[in-house]
Amino acid sequence: MKLIIKWLFSLFLINTIILGSNAQDLKIKGSDTLYPLVSSLGTVYNEENNDASAIKVEGGGSGTGVKALLENTVHAAMASRGLKVNEKQALGQFEEVIIAYDALSIIVHPSNPVEQLTKVQLKDIFTGKITNWSDVGGKDLPITIYSRLSSSGTYDFMISTVLDGEAFHGASSGKASNAGIVQSVAENPAGIGYVGLAYVEDVVKPISVSFNGDFVRPTFKNALDKKYPISRPLYLFYKKETQVIIGGFVDFILAPFGQKIVTHKGYIPAKF
């Protein structure tokens, strides 16, 4: 009985700290890659459940979301990367839920004649070993790299998956969002960047990549079929004691209707 009372008090305290004066809001923060998806899911969830807590979603990057979760200022963190060891230790008991998958797309300006790059070429471009497009079959133009800020999970994923742990070229231009990278590449014939599949627009050109000899385009079907090599899970993290608060929304996301929204928004469903 004492344990139950202690658990209920802990839950009440966390909810009070997070919500302050407005006990109706369910706060989620983090990955800019996930921001438009979770925002849409939250809107539909509230429309379908009039008595549910209002869901408030904010971007800022995966690292920012995890930090807010650790500080008890949100109920859940969105992340486009897994938790780091120190984050897991600091969180204690937590839930990790994959709500979708993403194909990380390498984008260039539509006028760029380069259509495909190997992993080695990508690594050499983003680390600064290749500095001119002519070295990979393009025009004689110095390459401009557009990257995400270090608080981004996409930034971390690129380093671990494409750059093999090496750092981005020091002259790369850091952008706060996927949309910022799309805009920059669209305005610069010499630009290259990386964004989530759902952010790819006609103003930029996604290119095919090869990790094993076969060049594959970043398309929904190729990611769904697990042919595209730069794919990743997208997460929601929350503390176990807040399960009663956020569990209904998580169940909605993973249910068939929620996963249809995931697909409609251009992400790869976690549940087929």
VOBA-1610 file (N, C-alpha, C; in pm, whole numbers, padded with zeros to 5 digits, always signed):
BEGIN
Met+00082-00119+00000Met+00000+00000+00000Met+00087+00126+00000Lys+00192+00125+00082Lys+00282+00239+00088Lys+00349+00264-00046Leu+00386+00154-00116Leu+00450+00168-00246Leu+00355+00232-00348Ile+00227+00193-00342Ile+00129+00249-00435Ile+00111+00398-00409Ile+00100+00435-00280Ile+00085+00576-00244Ile+00207+00655-00288Lys+00325+00598-00269Lys+00449+00665-00309Lys+00453+00685-00460Trp+00410+00581-00536Trp+00408+00590-00682Trp+00311+00697-00729Leu+00190+00701-00668Leu+00090+00800-00707Leu+00137+00941-00674Phe+00203+00957-00562Phe+00255+01089-00525Phe+00364+01133-00622Ser+00451+01038-00659Ser+00558+01069-00755Ser+00499+01111-00889Leu+00396+01040-00934Leu+00330+01074-01059Leu+00266+01211-01051Phe+00199+01241-00941Phe+00136+01372-00923Phe+00241+01482-00924Leu+00354+01458-00856Leu+00459+01558-00847Leu+00519+01588-00984Ile+00546+01481-01062Ile+00603+01499-01196Ile+00507+01576-01285Asn+00381+01539-01279Asn+00281+01607-01363Asn+00268+01753-01324Thr+00275+01782-01193Thr+00265+01920-01146Thr+00383+02002-01192Ile+00504+01945-01183Ile+00624+02016-01225Ile+00620+02046-01373Ile+00577+01947-01452Ile+00576+01964-01598Ile+00469+02063-01641Leu+00350+02049-01588Leu+00237+02123-01641Leu+00213+02256-01575Gly+00263+02276-01454Gly+00242+02402-01388Gly+00094+02426-01366Ser+00046+02540-01411Ser-00093+02579-01386Ser-00191+02516-01483Asn-00142+02466-01598Asn-00233+02410-01697Asn-00221+02259-01699Ala-00310+02192-01625Ala-00302+02047-01610Ala-00361+01972-01729Gln-00402+02044-01834Gln-00462+01981-01950Gln-00362+01950-02061Asp-00244+02007-02054Asp-00146+01993-02161Asp-00058+01870-02142Leu-00038+01797-02251Leu+00058+01687-02254Leu+00174+01736-02342Lys+00289+01756-02282Lys+00399+01823-02351Lys+00502+01724-02406Ile+00534+01743-02534Ile+00631+01659-02604Ile+00728+01751-02677Lys+00857+01719-02671Lys+00958+01805-02731Lys+01071+01722-02791Gly+01139+01778-02892Gly+01258+01711-02943Gly+01278+01720-03093Ser+01298+01606-03155Ser+01340+01593-03295Ser+01259+01678-03393Asp+01330+01759-03473Asp+01263+01835-03579Asp+01217+01743-03691Thr+01283+01629-03707Thr+01239+01532-03806Thr+01099+01480-03771Leu+01076+01457-03643Leu+00948+01403-03597Leu+00842+01510-03572Tyr+00884+01634-03559Tyr+00792+01740-03519Tyr+00662+01745-03602Pro+00669+01752-03737Pro+00544+01762-03812Pro+00456+01640-03798Leu+00517+01522-03785Leu+00439+01399-03771Leu+00366+01395-03638Val+00439+01417-03529Val+00377+01409-03396Val+00275+01521-03376Ser+00301+01637-03435Ser+00204+01746-03428Ser+00073+01705-03494Ser+00082+01645-03612Ser-00038+01599-03683Ser-00109+01489-03606Leu-00033+01395-03553Leu-00092+01287-03474Leu-00164+01343-03351Gly-00102+01442-03287Gly-00162+01504-03170Gly-00292+01574-03202Thr-00295+01644-03317Thr-00417+01713-03359Thr-00531+01615-03381Val-00503+01508-03454Val-00607+01408-03482Val-00651+01338-03354Tyr-00556+01306-03269Tyr-00588+01240-03142Tyr-00684+01324-03058Asn-00655+01455-03050Asn-00743+01543-02973Asn-00881+01559-03037Glu-00885+01554-03170Glu-01015+01561-03238Glu-01097+01435-03214Glu-01028+01321-03204Glu-01096+01194-03182Glu-01130+01170-03035Asn-01059+01238-02945Asn-01079+01219-02801Asn-01096+01356-02735Asn-01217+01404-02732Asn-01243+01539-02683Asn-01203+01560-02537Asp-01205+01451-02460Asp-01173+01464-02318Asp-01025+01442-02288Ala-00944+01420-02392Ala-00800+01394-02371Ala-00725+01525-02346Ser-00610+01513-02281Ser-00526+01630-02258Ser-00482+01691-02391Ala-00477+01823-02397Ala-00429+01890-02518Ala-00281+01859-02537Ile-00245+01814-02657Ile-00106+01774-02684Ile-00031+01892-02743Lys+00075+01934-02676Lys+00158+02045-02719Lys+00294+01991-02764Val+00330+02015-02890Val+00453+01958-02947Val+00547+02071-02985Glu+00675+02053-02952Glu+00778+02153-02980Glu+00902+02085-03034Gly+00968+02147-03133Gly+01091+02091-03189Gly+01213+02134-03109Gly+01325+02152-03180Gly+01447+02194-03114Gly+01561+02096-03122Gly+01532+01972-03168Gly+01638+01871-03180Gly+01623+01761-03077Ser+01671+01642-03111Ser+01660+01526-03023Ser+01725+01550-02888Gly+01846+01606-02890Gly+01918+01631-02765Gly+01843+01727-02675Thr+01779+01827-02735Thr+01701+01923-02657Thr+01581+01855-02592Gly+01518+01764-02666Gly+01404+01693-02612Gly+01442+01602-02496Val+01552+01530-02511Val+01597+01440-02404Val+01635+01522-02280Lys+01699+01635-02300Lys+01736+01723-02188Lys+01611+01769-02113Ala+01507+01807-02188Ala+01383+01851-02126Ala+01316+01737-02048Leu+01325+01616-02101Leu+01270+01500-02031Leu+01344+01475-01900Leu+01474+01488-01904Leu+01555+01470-01783Leu+01522+01577-01679Glu+01486+01696-01725Glu+01456+01807-01635Glu+01309+01810-01593Asn+01232+01710-01637Asn+01089+01699-01603Asn+01008+01820-01649Thr+01044+01877-01764Thr+00966+01988-01818Thr+00876+01943-01933Val+00888+01816-01973Val+00800+01757-02073Val+00763+01616-02030His+00659+01561-02092His+00620+01423-02063His+00694+01323-02150Ala+00734+01365-02271Ala+00801+01273-02362Ala+00897+01348-02452Ala+01000+01278-02496Ala+01099+01333-02589Ala+01089+01261-02722Met+01086+01338-02831Met+01096+01281-02966Met+01244+01275-03002Ala+01285+01167-03067Ala+01427+01155-03102Ala+01445+01076-03231Ser+01538+01121-03313Ser+01572+01050-03436Ser+01700+00969-03418Arg+01734+00943-03294Arg+01849+00858-03259Arg+01816+00786-03129Gly+01895+00681-03101Gly+01878+00613-02974Gly+01938+00694-02860Leu+01904+00657-02738Leu+01960+00726-02622Leu+02107+00690-02603Lys+02183+00787-02556Lys+02323+00762-02521Lys+02330+00697-02383Val+02443+00635-02352Val+02457+00561-02227Val+02430+00651-02106Asn+02488+00771-02107Asn+02470+00861-01994Asn+02325+00907-01980Glu+02255+00919-02094Glu+02114+00959-02090Glu+02028+00848-02030Lys+02057+00724-02067Lys+01984+00610-02012Lys+02003+00603-01860Gln+02126+00622-01817Gln+02155+00615-01674Gln+02083+00727-01599Ala+02079+00846-01658Ala+02015+00959-01591Ala+01863+00945-01587Leu+01804+00883-01689Leu+01659+00868-01695Leu+01607+00763-01598Gly+01688+00662-01571Gly+01641+00555-01485Gly+01545+00463-01561Gln+01427+00441-01508Gln+01329+00355-01574Gln+01253+00437-01678Phe+01263+00393-01803Phe+01199+00467-01911Phe+01145+00372-02016Glu+01058+00424-02101Glu+01003+00349-02212Glu+01059+00403-02343Glu+01093+00312-02433Glu+01145+00347-02566Glu+01047+00291-02669Val+00986+00377-02747Val+00885+00334-02844Val+00924+00382-02983Ile+00939+00290-03078Ile+00961+00326-03217Ile+00825+00352-03279Ile+00801+00476-03324Ile+00670+00509-03380Ile+00672+00516-03533Ala+00792+00521-03592Ala+00804+00527-03738Ala+00949+00503-03776Tyr+00973+00494-03907Tyr+01109+00487-03961Tyr+01126+00599-04064Asp+01252+00630-04092Asp+01281+00740-04184Asp+01396+00701-04275Ala+01390+00751-04400Ala+01502+00737-04492Ala+01572+00872-04497Leu+01695+00877-04452Leu+01770+01002-04452Leu+01819+01029-04594Ser+01770+01137-04654Ser+01795+01165-04795Ser+01911+01263-04812Ile+02002+01230-04901Ile+02109+01323-04939Ile+02056+01409-05054Ile+02058+01540-05036Ile+01999+01629-05138Ile+02103+01725-05194Val+02086+01757-05323Val+02169+01856-05392Val+02075+01949-05471His+02133+02051-05531His+02056+02143-05614His+02010+02071-05741Pro+01888+02101-05792Pro+01838+02032-05912Pro+01929+02047-06035Ser+02008+02153-06040Ser+02097+02174-06155Ser+02225+02092-06147Asn+02249+02029-06034Asn+02370+01949-06014Asn+02358+01820-06095Pro+02452+01791-06185Pro+02443+01670-06268Pro+02472+01540-06193Val+02526+01549-06073Val+02556+01429-05995Val+02426+01361-05953Glu+02415+01233-05985Glu+02293+01156-05956Glu+02313+01052-05846Gln+02438+01015-05821Gln+02463+00909-05723Gln+02601+00924-05660Leu+02612+00877-05536Leu+02740+00881-05465Leu+02754+00755-05379Thr+02876+00707-05367Thr+02902+00594-05278Thr+02916+00644-05135Lys+02915+00551-05042Lys+02934+00589-04902Lys+03070+00655-04882Val+03173+00602-04948Val+03307+00659-04935Val+03308+00803-04985Gln+03244+00828-05098Gln+03238+00964-05152Gln+03161+01057-05058Leu+03050+01008-05004Leu+02973+01089-04909Leu+03057+01125-04787Lys+03123+01026-04734Lys+03208+01050-04617Lys+03317+01151-04649Asp+03380+01137-04764Asp+03488+01228-04801Asp+03437+01369-04827Ile+03315+01382-04877Ile+03257+01516-04898Ile+03226+01581-04764Phe+03154+01510-04679Phe+03109+01571-04553Phe+03222+01592-04452Thr+03334+01520-04467Thr+03448+01543-04378Thr+03552+01636-04440Gly+03530+01679-04565Gly+03617+01778-04626Gly+03732+01723-04707Lys+03736+01593-04732Lys+03845+01537-04813Lys+03820+01563-04962Ile+03695+01563-05003Ile+03656+01603-05138Ile+03591+01740-05128Thr+03643+01837-05201Thr+03597+01975-05184Thr+03541+02037-05311Asn+03547+01964-05424Asn+03497+02019-05550Asn+03408+01916-05618Trp+03296+01961-05675Trp+03204+01868-05739Trp+03265+01797-05859Ser+03365+01856-05920Ser+03429+01793-06036Ser+03497+01661-05999Asp+03529+01644-05872Asp+03594+01521-05827Asp+03499+01401-05821Val+03368+01428-05831Val+03270+01318-05827Val+03176+01325-05948Gly+03227+01384-06058Gly+03151+01386-06182Gly+03061+01507-06201Gly+03077+01608-06118Gly+02994+01728-06129Gly+03068+01843-06194Lys+03012+01962-06177Lys+03072+02083-06233Lys+03192+02126-06149Asp+03270+02215-06207Asp+03387+02268-06135Asp+03339+02376-06037Leu+03286+02330-05925Leu+03233+02419-05821Leu+03279+02369-05684Pro+03324+02459-05598Pro+03357+02416-05461Pro+03230+02374-05387Ile+03238+02263-05317Ile+03120+02208-05249Ile+03089+02288-05123Thr+02961+02319-05105Thr+02913+02381-04981Thr+02831+02279-04903Ile+02873+02253-04780Ile+02807+02152-04698Ile+02709+02219-04603Tyr+02585+02168-04603Tyr+02485+02213-04507Tyr+02454+02097-04413Ser+02478+02119-04285Ser+02460+02016-04184Ser+02359+02064-04080Arg+02322+01977-03987Arg+02237+02015-03876Arg+02324+02057-03758Leu+02262+02118-03659Leu+02333+02155-03537Leu+02362+02029-03455Ser+02459+02037-03366Ser+02503+01919-03291Ser+02396+01866-03196Ser+02294+01945-03164Ser+02185+01897-03078Ser+02088+01807-03153Ser+02105+01797-03284Ser+02015+01719-03368Ser+02050+01571-03366Gly+01947+01486-03357Gly+01968+01342-03367Gly+02010+01302-03507Thr+01964+01378-03607Thr+02002+01351-03745Thr+02152+01374-03764Tyr+02204+01477-03700Tyr+02347+01507-03701Tyr+02425+01388-03645Asp+02383+01338-03530Asp+02450+01223-03467Asp+02441+01099-03556Phe+02324+01079-03617Phe+02305+00962-03701Phe+02397+00966-03823Met+02412+01082-03883Met+02503+01097-03998Met+02646+01064-03958Ile+02689+01114-03844Ile+02826+01088-03798Ile+02849+00939-03777Ser+02755+00872-03712Ser+02776+00730-03681Ser+02757+00639-03802Thr+02665+00675-03893Thr+02629+00585-04003Thr+02704+00613-04133Val+02725+00739-04165Val+02788+00776-04292Val+02934+00817-04273Leu+02963+00889-04165Leu+03099+00941-04144Leu+03185+00848-04060Asp+03130+00734-04018Asp+03204+00636-03938Asp+03271+00698-03816Gly+03201+00791-03753Gly+03251+00851-03630Gly+03336+00975-03648Glu+03371+01008-03770Glu+03452+01127-03794Glu+03365+01253-03788Ala+03431+01368-03773Ala+03359+01495-03760Ala+03326+01555-03896Phe+03220+01635-03901Phe+03189+01710-04021Phe+03301+01810-04050His+03315+01843-04178His+03412+01944-04219His+03386+02074-04144Gly+03490+02135-04095Gly+03477+02254-04012Gly+03405+02370-04078Ala+03405+02374-04213Ala+03342+02485-04284Ala+03194+02459-04312Ser+03142+02345-04266Ser+03001+02316-04292Ser+02912+02416-04220Ser+02799+02446-04282Ser+02707+02545-04227Ser+02597+02475-04150Gly+02588+02501-04019Gly+02489+02435-03935Gly+02352+02499-03945Lys+02250+02416-03965Lys+02112+02463-03975Lys+02028+02402-03863Ala+01933+02479-03815Ala+01853+02437-03700Ala+01743+02337-03736Ser+01714+02322-03865Ser+01602+02237-03903Ser+01622+02174-04040Asn+01544+02070-04067Asn+01542+02008-04200Asn+01501+02112-04305Ala+01399+02190-04272Ala+01350+02291-04366Ala+01459+02392-04400Gly+01543+02426-04303Gly+01653+02519-04327Gly+01754+02463-04426Ile+01780+02333-04417Ile+01873+02269-04511Ile+01813+02266-04650Val+01685+02231-04661Val+01619+02228-04792Val+01627+02366-04857Gln+01597+02469-04783Gln+01600+02605-04838Gln+01740+02643-04884Ser+01840+02611-04804Ser+01979+02647-04837Ser+02027+02575-04962Val+02000+02445-04971Val+02043+02368-05089Val+01967+02415-05213Ala+01839+02448-05198Ala+01759+02495-05311Ala+01812+02626-05367Glu+01882+02703-05286Glu+01932+02834-05328Glu+02078+02831-05371Asn+02144+02715-05360Asn+02288+02709-05388Asn+02320+02591-05480Pro+02357+02618-05606Pro+02391+02510-05701Pro+02507+02422-05656Ala+02587+02470-05559Ala+02701+02392-05511Ala+02673+02323-05378Gly+02549+02333-05330Gly+02517+02282-05197Gly+02488+02134-05191Ile+02507+02078-05072Ile+02469+01939-05042Ile+02427+01935-04897Gly+02326+01856-04868Gly+02279+01842-04731Gly+02208+01709-04712Tyr+02148+01693-04596Tyr+02076+01570-04566Tyr+01951+01603-04485Val+01839+01540-04521Val+01712+01566-04454Val+01630+01437-04448Gly+01530+01436-04362Gly+01437+01326-04356Gly+01356+01318-04484Leu+01316+01198-04521Leu+01243+01175-04646Leu+01119+01263-04658Ala+01048+01284-04547Ala+00924+01361-04549Ala+00948+01508-04583Tyr+01072+01553-04575Tyr+01104+01694-04603Tyr+01149+01719-04746Val+01170+01615-04824Val+01219+01632-04960Val+01112+01699-05046Glu+01150+01808-05113Glu+01059+01882-05200Glu+01118+01892-05341Asp+01037+01940-05435Asp+01081+01950-05574Asp+01192+02053-05594Val+01213+02141-05498Val+01316+02245-05512Val+01456+02190-05491Val+01467+02064-05446Val+01598+01999-05431Val+01594+01863-05502Lys+01711+01800-05517Lys+01719+01671-05584Lys+01780+01566-05490Pro+01702+01464-05453Pro+01762+01355-05375Pro+01844+01265-05466Ile+01959+01220-05420Ile+02044+01137-05504Ile+02048+00993-05451Ser+02084+00902-05540Ser+02099+00761-05503Ser+02231+00742-05430Val+02231+00649-05334Val+02354+00621-05260Val+02381+00471-05261Ser+02506+00437-05242Ser+02546+00297-05240Ser+02637+00269-05122Phe+02600+00168-05044Phe+02686+00122-04936Phe+02750-00011-04970Asn+02696-00080-05075Asn+02743-00215-05104Asn+02752-00245-05254Gly+02755-00142-05338Gly+02765-00162-05482Gly+02638-00130-05558Asp+02521-00141-05494Asp+02394-00110-05558Asp+02349+00030-05519Phe+02322+00114-05618Phe+02276+00250-05590Phe+02124+00249-05573Val+02079+00310-05464Val+01937+00309-05429Val+01891+00452-05400Arg+01775+00488-05456Arg+01718+00620-05430Arg+01641+00620-05298Pro+01639+00735-05231Pro+01562+00745-05106Pro+01414+00765-05133Thr+01344+00656-05158Thr+01199+00661-05182Thr+01126+00588-05070Phe+00997+00613-05060Phe+00915+00546-04959Phe+00923+00394-04976Lys+00908+00347-05100Lys+00907+00203-05125Lys+01041+00140-05092Asn+01152+00205-05132Asn+01284+00149-05105Asn+01313+00143-04956Ala+01264+00243-04882Ala+01282+00243-04737Ala+01194+00136-04674Leu+01070+00124-04722Leu+00977+00024-04669Leu+01031-00117-04694Asp+01092-00138-04810Asp+01149-00268-04845Asp+01287-00291-04784Lys+01335-00191-04708Lys+01466-00197-04642Lys+01582-00210-04742Lys+01564-00152-04860Lys+01671-00150-04960Lys+01759-00026-04945Tyr+01700+00082-04898Tyr+01776+00207-04886Tyr+01865+00200-04762Pro+01996+00224-04776Pro+02089+00196-04666Pro+02090+00298-04552Ile+02045+00422-04577Ile+02052+00522-04470Ile+01913+00539-04409Ser+01865+00436-04345Ser+01735+00438-04280Ser+01753+00427-04129Arg+01653+00474-04055Arg+01666+00477-03909Arg+01530+00475-03842Pro+01524+00425-03718Pro+01401+00433-03641Pro+01384+00572-03581Leu+01259+00609-03556Leu+01226+00736-03491Leu+01152+00704-03362Tyr+01192+00769-03252Tyr+01151+00727-03119Tyr+01068+00831-03043Leu+00989+00778-02949Leu+00937+00855-02837Leu+00995+00792-02711Phe+01049+00875-02622Phe+01099+00829-02493Phe+01017+00896-02383Tyr+00984+00820-02280Tyr+00917+00879-02165Tyr+00946+00794-02042Lys+00934+00855-01925Lys+00960+00784-01801Lys+00844+00691-01769Lys+00877+00576-01711Lys+00774+00475-01684Lys+00660+00529-01597Glu+00694+00618-01504Glu+00589+00666-01414Glu+00486+00756-01483Thr+00516+00798-01607Thr+00419+00881-01680Thr+00338+00799-01781Gln+00348+00668-01775Gln+00274+00580-01866Gln+00124+00609-01864Val+00071+00634-01746Val-00072+00658-01734Val-00113+00788-01803Ile-00020+00881-01816Ile-00049+01011-01878Ile-00039+01004-02029Ile+00066+00940-02079Ile+00095+00943-02223Ile+00057+00814-02295Gly+00025+00710-02218Gly+00001+00578-02278Gly-00109+00577-02384Gly-00217+00651-02362Gly-00326+00654-02458Gly-00283+00709-02593Phe-00201+00814-02589Phe-00153+00873-02714Phe-00058+00778-02787Val+00029+00712-02713Val+00122+00615-02773Val+00044+00501-02838Asp-00057+00451-02768Asp-00140+00343-02825Asp-00208+00388-02954Phe-00253+00512-02956Phe-00317+00568-03076Phe-00218+00572-03193Ile-00095+00614-03167Ile+00007+00623-03273Ile+00036+00487-03334Leu+00042+00384-03250Leu+00080+00250-03296Leu-00038+00170-03350Ala-00159+00220-03330Ala-00277+00153-03383Ala-00284+00173-03534Pro-00361+00090-03607Pro-00367+00100-03753Pro-00398+00241-03804Phe-00494+00312-03741Phe-00528+00446-03787Phe-00410+00542-03771Gly-00343+00533-03655Gly-00226+00618-03632Gly-00116+00590-03732Gln-00093+00464-03764Gln+00011+00428-03859Gln-00025+00468-04002Lys-00155+00479-04031Lys-00196+00533-04161Lys-00158+00680-04172Ile-00170+00753-04061Ile-00128+00893-04059Ile+00023+00902-04080Val+00096+00812-04016Val+00243+00807-04034Val+00277+00794-04183Thr+00210+00702-04250Thr+00234+00680-04393Thr+00192+00800-04476His+00077+00857-04444His+00025+00972-04518His+00120+01091-04510Lys+00187+01105-04398Lys+00280+01218-04379Lys+00417+01193-04441Gly+00439+01077-04504Gly+00563+01050-04574Gly+00668+00976-04494Tyr+00629+00922-04379Tyr+00721+00842-04297Tyr+00692+00693-04318Ile+00786+00610-04277Ile+00770+00466-04291Ile+00704+00412-04164Pro+00592+00340-04177Pro+00524+00293-04056Pro+00606+00194-03974Ala+00589+00200-03844Ala+00657+00105-03755Ala+00582-00027-03749Lys+00449-00020-03771Lys+00364-00138-03770Lys+00302-00154-03908Phe+00322-00269-03970Phe+00272-00290-04106Phe+00139-00365-04102
//
